[in-house]
Every structure is written in structure tokens, then in C-alpha cells.
């Protein structure tokens, strides 16, 4: 029981640390500043699609979930 609780705490701490690093990195770039993000602004209309941001988040989450899956 103590072993499984220790693993859960380590995984949770790793997820929190990864989320903190991701927020720090994304805070420097800011939304809409990555190359590949689409922003269209007209007079009364604004359209924003963060394609590169979505790809980056998808890659990070895929790596994170694969690492978690290996230790289960």
C-alpha cells in the first residue's frame, strides 16, 4: 500500500511540475505569438485558431501520458 501511494505522489508531483513548466514556457510566448497560429481580424469580427499551440500541447501530453503508462 505504501509503495502504490508513493508512486501516485511521485506521478502527481511530476504532472504538477510539468504543468508549471508548460505554463512558464507558454507565458513567455503568449497566446497567438507562435508561428503557425492563425489570427484574422476584421472590423467587427475576430477569428483565432492556435494550430501550433494545439500541436505543442498535444505533443507534450502524448509524451507525458506515455511516460506515465510505462511506469504503471
Secondary structure, 3 states (H helix, E strand, C coil): CHHHHHHHHHHHHHHHHHHHHHHHHHHHHCCCCCCCCEEEECCCCEEEECHHHHHHHHHHHHHHHHHHHHCC
